[in-house]
Amino acid sequence: MAFYMCYNHKTPFFGGKYECAEALALDSVDPKEMLCPKCVAKKTGGGKKKLCKVHGKDDNLWKCRFCC
C-alpha cells in the first residue's frame, strides 16, 4: 500500500497499491496536488458542485481505494 502526505494537513493518506505508486512519476506531480480525500472533496465543492463543466458529476468514475 502507498501512503502520501496531504499538502494541506501534513498528515498521511492512503493513495492506492504500491505497484500503482511505482508507475506514478512523483517528480512530475505538483506537491499542491497531493491531497487527502477530505481536501479533494473540499476543493471540488464536497460533491455539491459539478466537477465537469460539460458532463457534470454523473459521468465521473470512482474506484476502490485498494485498486489501481
PDB file of N, CA, C and O in Angstrom:
ATOM      1  N   MET A   1       0.839  -1.178   0.000  1.00  0.00           N
ATOM      2  CA  MET A   1       0.000   0.000   0.000  1.00  0.00           C
ATOM      3  C   MET A   1       0.887   1.246   0.000  1.00  0.00           C
ATOM      4  O   MET A   1       1.954   1.267   0.613  1.00  0.00           O
ATOM      5  N   ALA A   2       0.426   2.269  -0.693  1.00  0.00           N
ATOM      6  CA  ALA A   2       1.187   3.513  -0.780  1.00  0.00           C
ATOM      7  C   ALA A   2       0.464   4.603   0.012  1.00  0.00           C
ATOM      8  O   ALA A   2      -0.749   4.775  -0.101  1.00  0.00           O
ATOM      9  N   PHE A   3       1.228   5.322   0.801  1.00  0.00           N
ATOM     10  CA  PHE A   3       0.697   6.436   1.574  1.00  0.00           C
ATOM     11  C   PHE A   3       1.456   7.700   1.194  1.00  0.00           C
ATOM     12  O   PHE A   3       2.647   7.657   0.888  1.00  0.00           O
ATOM     13  N   TYR A   4       0.754   8.816   1.219  1.00  0.00           N
ATOM     14  CA  TYR A   4       1.334  10.106   0.876  1.00  0.00           C
ATOM     15  C   TYR A   4       0.982  11.105   1.966  1.00  0.00           C
ATOM     16  O   TYR A   4       0.090  10.864   2.780  1.00  0.00           O
ATOM     17  N   MET A   5       1.682  12.215   1.975  1.00  0.00           N
ATOM     18  CA  MET A   5       1.389  13.276   2.938  1.00  0.00           C
ATOM     19  C   MET A   5       0.482  14.308   2.271  1.00  0.00           C
ATOM     20  O   MET A   5       0.782  14.787   1.178  1.00  0.00           O
ATOM     21  N   CYS A   6      -0.607  14.643   2.918  1.00  0.00           N
ATOM     22  CA  CYS A   6      -1.520  15.664   2.410  1.00  0.00           C
ATOM     23  C   CYS A   6      -0.802  17.012   2.447  1.00  0.00           C
ATOM     24  O   CYS A   6      -0.222  17.383   3.467  1.00  0.00           O
ATOM     25  N   TYR A   7      -0.843  17.727   1.353  1.00  0.00           N
ATOM     26  CA  TYR A   7      -0.185  19.027   1.261  1.00  0.00           C
ATOM     27  C   TYR A   7      -0.749  20.011   2.282  1.00  0.00           C
ATOM     28  O   TYR A   7      -0.002  20.806   2.853  1.00  0.00           O
ATOM     29  N   ASN A   8      -2.050  19.966   2.515  1.00  0.00           N
ATOM     30  CA  ASN A   8      -2.694  20.913   3.428  1.00  0.00           C
ATOM     31  C   ASN A   8      -2.491  20.558   4.897  1.00  0.00           C
ATOM     32  O   ASN A   8      -2.103  21.408   5.698  1.00  0.00           O
ATOM     33  N   HIS A   9      -2.752  19.312   5.244  1.00  0.00           N
ATOM     34  CA  HIS A   9      -2.742  18.895   6.652  1.00  0.00           C
ATOM     35  C   HIS A   9      -1.423  18.319   7.120  1.00  0.00           C
ATOM     36  O   HIS A   9      -1.184  18.215   8.323  1.00  0.00           O
ATOM     37  N   LYS A  10      -0.567  17.945   6.190  1.00  0.00           N
ATOM     38  CA  LYS A  10       0.695  17.276   6.534  1.00  0.00           C
ATOM     39  C   LYS A  10       0.444  15.995   7.321  1.00  0.00           C
ATOM     40  O   LYS A  10       1.206  15.643   8.222  1.00  0.00           O
ATOM     41  N   THR A  11      -0.636  15.306   6.966  1.00  0.00           N
ATOM     42  CA  THR A  11      -0.954  14.014   7.565  1.00  0.00           C
ATOM     43  C   THR A  11      -1.005  12.972   6.449  1.00  0.00           C
ATOM     44  O   THR A  11      -1.323  13.308   5.308  1.00  0.00           O
ATOM     45  N   PRO A  12      -0.695  11.709   6.765  1.00  0.00           N
ATOM     46  CA  PRO A  12      -0.694  10.678   5.727  1.00  0.00           C
ATOM     47  C   PRO A  12      -2.104  10.289   5.288  1.00  0.00           C
ATOM     48  O   PRO A  12      -3.060  10.345   6.062  1.00  0.00           O
ATOM     49  N   PHE A  13      -2.197   9.893   4.019  1.00  0.00           N
ATOM     50  CA  PHE A  13      -3.447   9.347   3.495  1.00  0.00           C
ATOM     51  C   PHE A  13      -3.115   8.198   2.560  1.00  0.00           C
ATOM     52  O   PHE A  13      -2.038   8.161   1.966  1.00  0.00           O
ATOM     53  N   PHE A  14      -4.043   7.262   2.432  1.00  0.00           N
ATOM     54  CA  PHE A  14      -3.862   6.092   1.588  1.00  0.00           C
ATOM     55  C   PHE A  14      -3.993   6.505   0.134  1.00  0.00           C
ATOM     56  O   PHE A  14      -4.966   7.159  -0.242  1.00  0.00           O
ATOM     57  N   GLY A  15      -3.017   6.125  -0.688  1.00  0.00           N
ATOM     58  CA  GLY A  15      -3.022   6.536  -2.086  1.00  0.00           C
ATOM     59  C   GLY A  15      -3.142   5.410  -3.084  1.00  0.00           C
ATOM     60  O   GLY A  15      -3.011   5.651  -4.284  1.00  0.00           O
ATOM     61  N   GLY A  16      -3.389   4.179  -2.638  1.00  0.00           N
ATOM     62  CA  GLY A  16      -3.553   3.061  -3.571  1.00  0.00           C
ATOM     63  C   GLY A  16      -2.492   1.994  -3.352  1.00  0.00           C
ATOM     64  O   GLY A  16      -1.749   2.016  -2.371  1.00  0.00           O
ATOM     65  N   LYS A  17      -2.446   1.071  -4.285  1.00  0.00           N
ATOM     66  CA  LYS A  17      -1.489  -0.016  -4.204  1.00  0.00           C
ATOM     67  C   LYS A  17      -0.080   0.485  -4.488  1.00  0.00           C
ATOM     68  O   LYS A  17       0.109   1.433  -5.250  1.00  0.00           O
ATOM     69  N   TYR A  18       0.894  -0.149  -3.881  1.00  0.00           N
ATOM     70  CA  TYR A  18       2.288   0.228  -4.070  1.00  0.00           C
ATOM     71  C   TYR A  18       2.701   0.073  -5.533  1.00  0.00           C
ATOM     72  O   TYR A  18       3.468   0.883  -6.055  1.00  0.00           O
ATOM     73  N   GLU A  19       2.192  -0.963  -6.189  1.00  0.00           N
ATOM     74  CA  GLU A  19       2.518  -1.195  -7.595  1.00  0.00           C
ATOM     75  C   GLU A  19       2.092  -0.006  -8.460  1.00  0.00           C
ATOM     76  O   GLU A  19       2.770   0.344  -9.425  1.00  0.00           O
ATOM     77  N   CYS A  20       0.978   0.601  -8.108  1.00  0.00           N
ATOM     78  CA  CYS A  20       0.486   1.763  -8.859  1.00  0.00           C
ATOM     79  C   CYS A  20       1.352   2.982  -8.552  1.00  0.00           C
ATOM     80  O   CYS A  20       1.601   3.810  -9.429  1.00  0.00           O
ATOM     81  N   ALA A  21       1.804   3.086  -7.320  1.00  0.00           N
ATOM     82  CA  ALA A  21       2.645   4.211  -6.922  1.00  0.00           C
ATOM     83  C   ALA A  21       3.970   4.179  -7.663  1.00  0.00           C
ATOM     84  O   ALA A  21       4.520   5.226  -8.008  1.00  0.00           O
ATOM     85  N   GLU A  22       4.489   2.971  -7.908  1.00  0.00           N
ATOM     86  CA  GLU A  22       5.746   2.847  -8.647  1.00  0.00           C
ATOM     87  C   GLU A  22       5.611   3.400 -10.064  1.00  0.00           C
ATOM     88  O   GLU A  22       6.561   3.964 -10.606  1.00  0.00           O
ATOM     89  N   ALA A  23       4.430   3.238 -10.661  1.00  0.00           N
ATOM     90  CA  ALA A  23       4.202   3.700 -12.030  1.00  0.00           C
ATOM     91  C   ALA A  23       4.014   5.214 -12.095  1.00  0.00           C
ATOM     92  O   ALA A  23       4.159   5.819 -13.157  1.00  0.00           O
ATOM     93  N   LEU A  24       3.695   5.813 -10.966  1.00  0.00           N
ATOM     94  CA  LEU A  24       3.474   7.257 -10.919  1.00  0.00           C
ATOM     95  C   LEU A  24       4.809   7.971 -10.760  1.00  0.00           C
ATOM     96  O   LEU A  24       5.563   7.696  -9.827  1.00  0.00           O
ATOM     97  N   ALA A  25       5.089   8.877 -11.665  1.00  0.00           N
ATOM     98  CA  ALA A  25       6.338   9.644 -11.577  1.00  0.00           C
ATOM     99  C   ALA A  25       6.117  10.797 -10.610  1.00  0.00           C
ATOM    100  O   ALA A  25       5.661  11.868 -11.012  1.00  0.00           O
ATOM    101  N   LEU A  26       6.437  10.586  -9.335  1.00  0.00           N
ATOM    102  CA  LEU A  26       6.160  11.590  -8.314  1.00  0.00           C
ATOM    103  C   LEU A  26       6.943  12.875  -8.527  1.00  0.00           C
ATOM    104  O   LEU A  26       6.552  13.931  -8.029  1.00  0.00           O
ATOM    105  N   ASP A  27       8.043  12.796  -9.262  1.00  0.00           N
ATOM    106  CA  ASP A  27       8.807  14.009  -9.544  1.00  0.00           C
ATOM    107  C   ASP A  27       8.022  14.977 -10.413  1.00  0.00           C
ATOM    108  O   ASP A  27       8.258  16.184 -10.374  1.00  0.00           O
ATOM    109  N   SER A  28       7.089  14.450 -11.197  1.00  0.00           N
ATOM    110  CA  SER A  28       6.321  15.301 -12.104  1.00  0.00           C
ATOM    111  C   SER A  28       5.000  15.778 -11.491  1.00  0.00           C
ATOM    112  O   SER A  28       4.263  16.532 -12.127  1.00  0.00           O
ATOM    113  N   VAL A  29       4.697  15.349 -10.270  1.00  0.00           N
ATOM    114  CA  VAL A  29       3.452  15.724  -9.607  1.00  0.00           C
ATOM    115  C   VAL A  29       3.677  16.979  -8.768  1.00  0.00           C
ATOM    116  O   VAL A  29       4.611  17.046  -7.969  1.00  0.00           O
ATOM    117  N   ASP A  30       2.822  17.957  -8.958  1.00  0.00           N
ATOM    118  CA  ASP A  30       2.890  19.184  -8.164  1.00  0.00           C
ATOM    119  C   ASP A  30       2.533  18.833  -6.719  1.00  0.00           C
ATOM    120  O   ASP A  30       1.467  18.264  -6.485  1.00  0.00           O
ATOM    121  N   PRO A  31       3.374  19.148  -5.757  1.00  0.00           N
ATOM    122  CA  PRO A  31       3.084  18.814  -4.355  1.00  0.00           C
ATOM    123  C   PRO A  31       1.732  19.360  -3.875  1.00  0.00           C
ATOM    124  O   PRO A  31       1.114  18.784  -2.980  1.00  0.00           O
ATOM    125  N   LYS A  32       1.280  20.450  -4.459  1.00  0.00           N
ATOM    126  CA  LYS A  32      -0.016  21.027  -4.069  1.00  0.00           C
ATOM    127  C   LYS A  32      -1.178  20.137  -4.478  1.00  0.00           C
ATOM    128  O   LYS A  32      -2.295  20.315  -3.992  1.00  0.00           O
ATOM    129  N   GLU A  33      -0.926  19.172  -5.375  1.00  0.00           N
ATOM    130  CA  GLU A  33      -1.962  18.248  -5.825  1.00  0.00           C
ATOM    131  C   GLU A  33      -2.040  16.993  -4.954  1.00  0.00           C
ATOM    132  O   GLU A  33      -2.942  16.174  -5.131  1.00  0.00           O
ATOM    133  N   MET A  34      -1.113  16.838  -4.027  1.00  0.00           N
ATOM    134  CA  MET A  34      -1.113  15.676  -3.138  1.00  0.00           C
ATOM    135  C   MET A  34      -2.051  15.984  -1.976  1.00  0.00           C
ATOM    136  O   MET A  34      -1.632  16.491  -0.936  1.00  0.00           O
ATOM    137  N   LEU A  35      -3.327  15.666  -2.175  1.00  0.00           N
ATOM    138  CA  LEU A  35      -4.358  15.995  -1.194  1.00  0.00           C
ATOM    139  C   LEU A  35      -5.075  14.747  -0.719  1.00  0.00           C
ATOM    140  O   LEU A  35      -5.286  13.809  -1.488  1.00  0.00           O
ATOM    141  N   CYS A  36      -5.447  14.741   0.551  1.00  0.00           N
ATOM    142  CA  CYS A  36      -6.219  13.641   1.117  1.00  0.00           C
ATOM    143  C   CYS A  36      -7.655  13.719   0.563  1.00  0.00           C
ATOM    144  O   CYS A  36      -8.056  14.757   0.037  1.00  0.00           O
ATOM    145  N   PRO A  37      -8.419  12.636   0.678  1.00  0.00           N
ATOM    146  CA  PRO A  37      -9.788  12.648   0.160  1.00  0.00           C
ATOM    147  C   PRO A  37     -10.645  13.785   0.721  1.00  0.00           C
ATOM    148  O   PRO A  37     -11.479  14.334   0.001  1.00  0.00           O
ATOM    149  N   LYS A  38     -10.457  14.143   1.981  1.00  0.00           N
ATOM    150  CA  LYS A  38     -11.235  15.232   2.575  1.00  0.00           C
ATOM    151  C   LYS A  38     -10.926  16.560   1.881  1.00  0.00           C
ATOM    152  O   LYS A  38     -11.832  17.344   1.597  1.00  0.00           O
ATOM    153  N   CYS A  39      -9.646  16.806   1.611  1.00  0.00           N
ATOM    154  CA  CYS A  39      -9.250  18.051   0.934  1.00  0.00           C
ATOM    155  C   CYS A  39      -9.713  18.066  -0.521  1.00  0.00           C
ATOM    156  O   CYS A  39     -10.089  19.114  -1.046  1.00  0.00           O
ATOM    157  N   VAL A  40      -9.685  16.902  -1.168  1.00  0.00           N
ATOM    158  CA  VAL A  40     -10.170  16.817  -2.545  1.00  0.00           C
ATOM    159  C   VAL A  40     -11.658  17.140  -2.586  1.00  0.00           C
ATOM    160  O   VAL A  40     -12.108  17.882  -3.460  1.00  0.00           O
ATOM    161  N   ALA A  41     -12.426  16.589  -1.649  1.00  0.00           N
ATOM    162  CA  ALA A  41     -13.861  16.866  -1.599  1.00  0.00           C
ATOM    163  C   ALA A  41     -14.119  18.348  -1.365  1.00  0.00           C
ATOM    164  O   ALA A  41     -15.012  18.935  -1.977  1.00  0.00           O
ATOM    165  N   LYS A  42     -13.334  18.949  -0.476  1.00  0.00           N
ATOM    166  CA  LYS A  42     -13.495  20.373  -0.194  1.00  0.00           C
ATOM    167  C   LYS A  42     -13.149  21.209  -1.426  1.00  0.00           C
ATOM    168  O   LYS A  42     -13.844  22.169  -1.756  1.00  0.00           O
ATOM    169  N   LYS A  43     -12.057  20.825  -2.101  1.00  0.00           N
ATOM    170  CA  LYS A  43     -11.608  21.547  -3.294  1.00  0.00           C
ATOM    171  C   LYS A  43     -12.639  21.469  -4.412  1.00  0.00           C
ATOM    172  O   LYS A  43     -12.800  22.421  -5.175  1.00  0.00           O
ATOM    173  N   THR A  44     -13.337  20.344  -4.514  1.00  0.00           N
ATOM    174  CA  THR A  44     -14.315  20.158  -5.588  1.00  0.00           C
ATOM    175  C   THR A  44     -15.735  20.489  -5.153  1.00  0.00           C
ATOM    176  O   THR A  44     -16.685  20.196  -5.878  1.00  0.00           O
ATOM    177  N   GLY A  45     -15.890  21.085  -4.001  1.00  0.00           N
ATOM    178  CA  GLY A  45     -17.213  21.501  -3.557  1.00  0.00           C
ATOM    179  C   GLY A  45     -17.960  20.457  -2.774  1.00  0.00           C
ATOM    180  O   GLY A  45     -19.173  20.573  -2.598  1.00  0.00           O
ATOM    181  N   GLY A  46     -17.275  19.443  -2.299  1.00  0.00           N
ATOM    182  CA  GLY A  46     -17.910  18.413  -1.476  1.00  0.00           C
ATOM    183  C   GLY A  46     -18.993  17.650  -2.204  1.00  0.00           C
ATOM    184  O   GLY A  46     -19.939  17.159  -1.589  1.00  0.00           O
ATOM    185  N   GLY A  47     -18.855  17.549  -3.529  1.00  0.00           N
ATOM    186  CA  GLY A  47     -19.846  16.836  -4.317  1.00  0.00           C
ATOM    187  C   GLY A  47     -21.044  17.687  -4.676  1.00  0.00           C
ATOM    188  O   GLY A  47     -21.935  17.224  -5.388  1.00  0.00           O
ATOM    189  N   LYS A  48     -21.087  18.925  -4.200  1.00  0.00           N
ATOM    190  CA  LYS A  48     -22.214  19.802  -4.486  1.00  0.00           C
ATOM    191  C   LYS A  48     -22.041  20.527  -5.811  1.00  0.00           C
ATOM    192  O   LYS A  48     -23.022  20.839  -6.486  1.00  0.00           O
ATOM    193  N   LYS A  49     -20.805  20.793  -6.181  1.00  0.00           N
ATOM    194  CA  LYS A  49     -20.533  21.462  -7.446  1.00  0.00           C
ATOM    195  C   LYS A  49     -20.403  20.424  -8.542  1.00  0.00           C
ATOM    196  O   LYS A  49     -20.103  19.261  -8.273  1.00  0.00           O
ATOM    197  N   LYS A  50     -20.628  20.842  -9.778  1.00  0.00           N
ATOM    198  CA  LYS A  50     -20.364  19.965 -10.896  1.00  0.00           C
ATOM    199  C   LYS A  50     -18.857  19.910 -11.103  1.00  0.00           C
ATOM    200  O   LYS A  50     -18.186  20.942 -11.124  1.00  0.00           O
ATOM    201  N   LEU A  51     -18.334  18.705 -11.254  1.00  0.00           N
ATOM    202  CA  LEU A  51     -16.902  18.548 -11.418  1.00  0.00           C
ATOM    203  C   LEU A  51     -16.460  18.784 -12.852  1.00  0.00           C
ATOM    204  O   LEU A  51     -15.318  19.175 -13.090  1.00  0.00           O
ATOM    205  N   CYS A  52     -17.346  18.553 -13.807  1.00  0.00           N
ATOM    206  CA  CYS A  52     -17.036  18.763 -15.212  1.00  0.00           C
ATOM    207  C   CYS A  52     -18.050  19.751 -15.764  1.00  0.00           C
ATOM    208  O   CYS A  52     -19.256  19.554 -15.609  1.00  0.00           O
ATOM    209  N   LYS A  53     -17.579  20.799 -16.401  1.00  0.00           N
ATOM    210  CA  LYS A  53     -18.478  21.824 -16.935  1.00  0.00           C
ATOM    211  C   LYS A  53     -19.372  21.283 -18.035  1.00  0.00           C
ATOM    212  O   LYS A  53     -20.452  21.819 -18.280  1.00  0.00           O
ATOM    213  N   VAL A  54     -18.925  20.220 -18.703  1.00  0.00           N
ATOM    214  CA  VAL A  54     -19.710  19.639 -19.796  1.00  0.00           C
ATOM    215  C   VAL A  54     -20.609  18.504 -19.307  1.00  0.00           C
ATOM    216  O   VAL A  54     -21.792  18.461 -19.642  1.00  0.00           O
ATOM    217  N   HIS A  55     -20.046  17.579 -18.507  1.00  0.00           N
ATOM    218  CA  HIS A  55     -20.754  16.361 -18.133  1.00  0.00           C
ATOM    219  C   HIS A  55     -21.285  16.332 -16.705  1.00  0.00           C
ATOM    220  O   HIS A  55     -22.005  15.405 -16.334  1.00  0.00           O
ATOM    221  N   GLY A  56     -20.943  17.326 -15.905  1.00  0.00           N
ATOM    222  CA  GLY A  56     -21.383  17.310 -14.516  1.00  0.00           C
ATOM    223  C   GLY A  56     -20.685  16.213 -13.743  1.00  0.00           C
ATOM    224  O   GLY A  56     -19.567  15.827 -14.085  1.00  0.00           O
ATOM    225  N   LYS A  57     -21.321  15.710 -12.717  1.00  0.00           N
ATOM    226  CA  LYS A  57     -20.700  14.652 -11.909  1.00  0.00           C
ATOM    227  C   LYS A  57     -21.254  13.271 -12.214  1.00  0.00           C
ATOM    228  O   LYS A  57     -20.758  12.280 -11.679  1.00  0.00           O
ATOM    229  N   ASP A  58     -22.279  13.183 -13.069  1.00  0.00           N
ATOM    230  CA  ASP A  58     -22.918  11.896 -13.347  1.00  0.00           C
ATOM    231  C   ASP A  58     -22.012  10.909 -14.066  1.00  0.00           C
ATOM    232  O   ASP A  58     -22.157   9.699 -13.890  1.00  0.00           O
ATOM    233  N   ASP A  59     -21.080  11.404 -14.873  1.00  0.00           N
ATOM    234  CA  ASP A  59     -20.220  10.506 -15.632  1.00  0.00           C
ATOM    235  C   ASP A  59     -18.865  10.276 -14.987  1.00  0.00           C
ATOM    236  O   ASP A  59     -17.991   9.662 -15.600  1.00  0.00           O
ATOM    237  N   ASN A  60     -18.670  10.751 -13.773  1.00  0.00           N
ATOM    238  CA  ASN A  60     -17.404  10.511 -13.092  1.00  0.00           C
ATOM    239  C   ASN A  60     -17.282   9.052 -12.717  1.00  0.00           C
ATOM    240  O   ASN A  60     -18.258   8.410 -12.327  1.00  0.00           O
ATOM    241  N   LEU A  61     -16.081   8.539 -12.839  1.00  0.00           N
ATOM    242  CA  LEU A  61     -15.815   7.157 -12.443  1.00  0.00           C
ATOM    243  C   LEU A  61     -15.093   7.166 -11.113  1.00  0.00           C
ATOM    244  O   LEU A  61     -14.189   7.974 -10.899  1.00  0.00           O
ATOM    245  N   TRP A  62     -15.478   6.285 -10.228  1.00  0.00           N
ATOM    246  CA  TRP A  62     -14.848   6.171  -8.924  1.00  0.00           C
ATOM    247  C   TRP A  62     -14.307   4.775  -8.797  1.00  0.00           C
ATOM    248  O   TRP A  62     -14.811   3.848  -9.431  1.00  0.00           O
ATOM    249  N   LYS A  63     -13.287   4.611  -7.984  1.00  0.00           N
ATOM    250  CA  LYS A  63     -12.677   3.291  -7.828  1.00  0.00           C
ATOM    251  C   LYS A  63     -12.493   2.972  -6.353  1.00  0.00           C
ATOM    252  O   LYS A  63     -12.508   3.847  -5.488  1.00  0.00           O
ATOM    253  N   CYS A  64     -12.324   1.716  -6.114  1.00  0.00           N
ATOM    254  CA  CYS A  64     -11.993   1.249  -4.775  1.00  0.00           C
ATOM    255  C   CYS A  64     -10.617   1.767  -4.409  1.00  0.00           C
ATOM    256  O   CYS A  64      -9.732   1.793  -5.265  1.00  0.00           O
ATOM    257  N   ARG A  65     -10.406   2.175  -3.190  1.00  0.00           N
ATOM    258  CA  ARG A  65      -9.105   2.696  -2.772  1.00  0.00           C
ATOM    259  C   ARG A  65      -8.032   1.603  -2.783  1.00  0.00           C
ATOM    260  O   ARG A  65      -6.841   1.910  -2.720  1.00  0.00           O
ATOM    261  N   PHE A  66      -8.432   0.362  -2.860  1.00  0.00           N
ATOM    262  CA  PHE A  66      -7.458  -0.728  -2.882  1.00  0.00           C
ATOM    263  C   PHE A  66      -7.110  -1.169  -4.298  1.00  0.00           C
ATOM    264  O   PHE A  66      -6.255  -2.036  -4.479  1.00  0.00           O
ATOM    265  N   CYS A  67      -7.757  -0.587  -5.303  1.00  0.00           N
ATOM    266  CA  CYS A  67      -7.490  -0.915  -6.696  1.00  0.00           C
ATOM    267  C   CYS A  67      -6.664   0.169  -7.368  1.00  0.00           C
ATOM    268  O   CYS A  67      -6.639   1.318  -6.926  1.00  0.00           O
ATOM    269  N   CYS A  68      -5.991  -0.217  -8.439  1.00  0.00           N
ATOM    270  CA  CYS A  68      -5.231   0.761  -9.224  1.00  0.00           C
ATOM    271  C   CYS A  68      -6.204   1.589 -10.048  1.00  0.00           C
ATOM    272  O   CYS A  68      -5.784   2.478 -10.789  1.00  0.00           O
TER     273      CYS A  68
END
